[in-house]
């Protein structure tokens, strides 16, 4: 029997995405499972990504359940928020394994994973899990940086090595890259026909050097989306660990997400690298809005194909 508390439910703030009451929706009945991972041990510039999940979840309570574009209340599909994953482990590899274990259990339950970071290194765990559950998986990797170093600051599991490690498992399509090392370029040039495609974000006047159809064509049947918020233009997303000038705007990112969710089976996604101390609180709200949009695109478009 559930314990009766001295605070009415409509007075309470439930610490969950959209402030939804987890008691009203059990894990088993949900379609989407939110996994907060407050981890940033390999951060190399501005620390604070560990505060990202809590900031996104707190900001999400101010979102409208109803989405004008999709003409539905996305939350009706069932969104369940797990407790924060304890980051106290022995190094980034151990954290990757912890994320993998929780993510795999989520995927095996038939849920869509929505992971909130945290630094980008955590994505490897979720992707590893997805690859073991879903055949023919590829990763859409949105980032201002290549993340293709083999080792960085003594670790092969640094946030700067995440895409390189993912490539050991599944094909990767990178979008939005505008900062990359010579080492990474050499690796890319030698790997063009080996499961790696990069769409660099460059502009001449108003012409974009990539289009969403090209990106979609490179992705396999099942897709996991990994989205580092620094892929966005700092004019709308300055609160990131390693900001880069230029970048994708709101309309561009939502167009890409819609296209991918319409054309492929998106099994899960993550939004990482929000660094609340480095920018205005509006950045957490934008991150929450983007997460909710992606949830809606996956459930209202992808699953009705």
C-alpha positions in Angstrom: 0.0 0.0 0.0 1.3 3.4 -1.0 2.3 5.6 1.9 0.1 8.7 2.3 2.2 11.9 2.4 1.2 15.2 4.1 1.5 17.2 0.8 -1.2 17.0 -1.8 -0.1 15.7 -5.2 -1.1 18.9 -6.9 1.2 20.9 -4.6 4.2 18.8 -5.3 7.0 19.3 -7.8 7.9 15.9 -9.1 11.6 15.7 -10.1 11.0 14.2 -13.5 10.9 15.3 -17.1 7.9 17.7 -17.5 7.4 17.3 -13.7 5.3 14.2 -14.6 4.3 12.0 -11.6 6.2 8.7 -11.9 3.6 7.2 -9.5 0.9 7.7 -12.1 3.0 6.0 -14.9 5.0 3.0 -14.2 8.2 2.1 -16.1 6.4 -0.9 -17.8 3.7 1.3 -19.2 6.0 4.0 -20.6 7.2 4.4 -24.2 10.1 6.8 -23.5 12.6 6.4 -20.6 14.6 9.4 -19.5 18.0 8.6 -18.1 19.9 11.5 -16.4 23.7 11.0 -16.2 25.4 13.8 -14.3 29.0 13.0 -15.3 31.9 15.2 -16.6 35.2 13.8 -15.4 37.1 14.1 -18.7 36.0 17.7 -19.4 38.9 19.7 -21.0 37.7 23.3 -21.1 34.6 24.5 -19.1 33.5 22.1 -16.4 29.9 21.8 -15.3 28.2 19.3 -17.7 27.4 17.2 -14.6 24.8 19.9 -13.8 23.2 19.5 -17.2 20.6 16.7 -16.5 19.2 18.4 -13.5 19.0 21.8 -15.2 17.2 20.3 -18.2 14.7 18.4 -16.1 14.0 21.4 -14.0 13.5 23.6 -17.1 11.2 21.0 -18.7 8.5 21.7 -16.1 7.9 25.0 -17.9 7.3 23.3 -21.3 3.8 23.0 -22.7 2.7 19.4 -23.0 1.0 20.2 -26.2 3.2 20.6 -29.3 1.9 23.0 -31.9 3.9 21.5 -34.8 2.8 17.9 -34.1 -0.7 18.8 -32.9 -0.6 16.5 -29.9 0.5 16.2 -26.3 3.7 14.3 -26.7 3.6 13.2 -23.1 0.6 11.0 -23.8 2.9 8.3 -25.1 4.3 7.9 -21.5 7.5 9.4 -20.4 9.2 7.8 -17.3 12.2 9.4 -15.6 14.8 7.2 -14.0 16.8 8.4 -11.0 20.1 10.0 -11.7 22.8 7.5 -12.5 25.5 7.6 -9.8 28.7 9.0 -11.4 31.0 7.8 -8.6 33.0 5.1 -10.5 36.6 4.5 -11.3 37.2 6.4 -14.5 35.3 7.0 -17.8 35.5 3.3 -19.0 33.7 2.1 -15.8 31.1 4.8 -16.3 30.6 3.7 -19.9 29.9 0.2 -18.6 27.4 1.5 -16.0 25.6 3.5 -18.7 25.6 0.4 -21.0 24.0 -1.8 -18.3 21.1 0.5 -17.6 20.6 1.4 -21.3 20.6 -2.2 -22.4 17.9 -3.1 -19.8 15.9 -0.1 -21.2 16.2 -1.2 -24.8 15.4 -4.8 -24.0 12.2 -3.6 -22.4 11.2 -2.1 -25.8 11.6 1.5 -24.6 13.0 4.5 -26.4 16.0 5.8 -24.4 16.3 9.6 -23.9 19.6 10.1 -22.1 20.5 13.5 -20.7 24.2 14.3 -20.0 26.7 15.0 -18.8 29.7 14.9 -21.1 29.8 13.2 -24.4 31.8 10.2 -23.2 28.6 8.7 -21.7 27.1 8.2 -25.2 29.4 5.3 -25.9 27.6 3.2 -23.2 24.2 3.8 -24.6 25.3 3.2 -28.2 27.1 -0.1 -27.2 23.8 -1.3 -25.6 21.7 -0.3 -28.6 24.1 -2.2 -30.9 23.6 -5.4 -28.9 19.8 -5.1 -29.0 19.2 -3.6 -32.5 20.8 -5.1 -35.7 21.9 -2.8 -38.5 22.4 0.2 -36.2 24.2 3.4 -37.2 24.7 6.6 -35.2 23.9 10.2 -36.2 26.5 12.1 -34.3 25.8 15.9 -34.0 28.8 17.8 -32.8 30.9 20.9 -33.4 34.0 18.7 -32.9 35.2 15.5 -34.6 35.7 13.6 -31.3 37.9 11.2 -33.4 41.1 11.2 -31.4 42.4 7.8 -30.5 43.6 9.0 -27.1 43.2 12.4 -25.3 44.8 13.5 -22.1 45.8 9.9 -21.4 42.4 8.3 -21.9 40.9 6.4 -24.8 37.5 7.1 -23.3 37.7 10.9 -23.1 34.8 13.0 -24.5 37.3 13.9 -27.4 37.5 10.2 -28.4 33.8 9.2 -28.3 33.1 9.0 -32.0 36.4 7.1 -32.5 35.2 4.5 -30.0 31.7 4.3 -31.4 33.3 3.5 -34.8 34.7 0.4 -33.3 31.1 -0.8 -32.9 28.8 0.8 -35.6 29.0 3.2 -38.6 28.9 6.9 -37.7 27.5 9.9 -39.7 28.8 13.2 -38.2 27.0 16.5 -38.8 27.9 20.0 -37.8 31.7 19.6 -37.4 33.6 22.9 -37.5 36.6 22.2 -35.3 38.9 19.2 -35.9 42.6 18.3 -35.4 45.0 17.4 -38.1 45.2 13.9 -36.6 41.5 13.5 -36.9 41.5 14.7 -40.5 44.1 12.1 -41.4 42.0 9.4 -39.7 38.9 10.6 -41.6 40.7 10.7 -44.9 41.8 7.1 -44.4 38.3 6.0 -43.2 36.0 7.6 -45.8 34.9 4.2 -47.1 35.0 2.6 -43.7 31.8 3.4 -41.9 32.5 7.1 -41.3 31.0 10.1 -43.0 31.4 13.8 -41.9 29.2 16.7 -43.0 31.2 19.7 -42.0 29.3 22.9 -41.2 30.5 25.5 -43.6 28.7 28.5 -45.2 29.4 30.6 -48.2 26.8 33.4 -48.3 23.6 31.5 -47.5 24.4 28.1 -49.0 24.7 25.1 -46.6 27.3 22.5 -47.6 25.0 19.5 -46.6 21.4 18.6 -46.8 19.2 16.4 -44.8 18.4 14.0 -47.6 22.1 13.3 -48.0 22.5 12.6 -44.3 19.4 10.3 -44.3 20.8 8.3 -47.2 23.9 7.5 -45.2 22.0 6.1 -42.2 21.0 2.5 -41.7 17.6 1.1 -40.8 18.0 1.5 -37.1 19.5 4.8 -35.8 20.7 6.2 -32.5 21.0 10.0 -32.3 23.8 11.5 -30.2 23.5 15.3 -29.9 26.2 17.5 -28.4 24.6 20.9 -27.8 27.8 22.6 -29.0 26.6 21.7 -32.6 24.2 24.6 -32.2 25.1 28.2 -32.9 26.3 29.8 -29.7 23.9 32.6 -30.2 21.2 30.2 -29.1 23.3 27.7 -27.1 26.2 29.3 -25.3 26.1 27.1 -22.2 28.3 24.3 -23.4 31.7 22.9 -22.4 33.5 23.8 -25.6 31.7 26.4 -27.7 32.5 27.0 -31.3 31.5 30.0 -33.5 28.9 29.3 -36.2 26.7 26.3 -36.1 23.3 24.9 -36.7 20.2 26.9 -35.9 16.9 25.8 -34.4 15.0 25.4 -37.7 17.9 23.4 -39.2 18.2 21.0 -36.2 14.4 20.4 -36.1 14.3 19.8 -39.9 17.1 17.2 -39.6 15.4 15.5 -36.6 12.0 15.3 -38.4 13.6 13.9 -41.6 15.6 11.2 -39.7 12.7 10.2 -37.5 10.4 10.0 -40.6 12.8 8.0 -42.6 14.5 5.7 -40.1 13.7 3.7 -36.9 15.2 5.9 -34.2 15.7 3.6 -31.1 17.1 6.3 -28.7 18.9 9.5 -28.4 21.0 11.6 -26.0 21.5 15.3 -25.4 24.8 16.0 -23.9 27.3 18.8 -22.9 24.9 21.3 -21.5 27.1 23.3 -19.0 24.7 25.5 -17.0 27.3 27.6 -15.2 28.7 28.8 -18.6 25.6 30.5 -19.9 22.0 31.8 -19.4 19.2 29.6 -18.0 17.5 29.8 -21.4 20.0 27.2 -22.7 18.6 24.6 -20.3 15.1 25.4 -21.5 16.1 25.1 -25.2 17.8 21.8 -24.4 14.6 20.6 -22.7 12.5 21.8 -25.7 14.7 20.0 -28.1 14.6 16.8 -26.1 10.8 16.9 -26.0 10.6 17.7 -29.8 12.8 14.6 -30.5 10.5 12.5 -28.3 7.6 13.7 -30.3 9.2 13.2 -33.7 10.1 9.6 -32.8 6.7 8.6 -31.4 4.3 10.6 -33.6 6.2 10.2 -36.9 8.5 7.2 -36.8 6.1 4.8 -35.2 3.2 5.6 -37.6 5.2 4.9 -40.7 
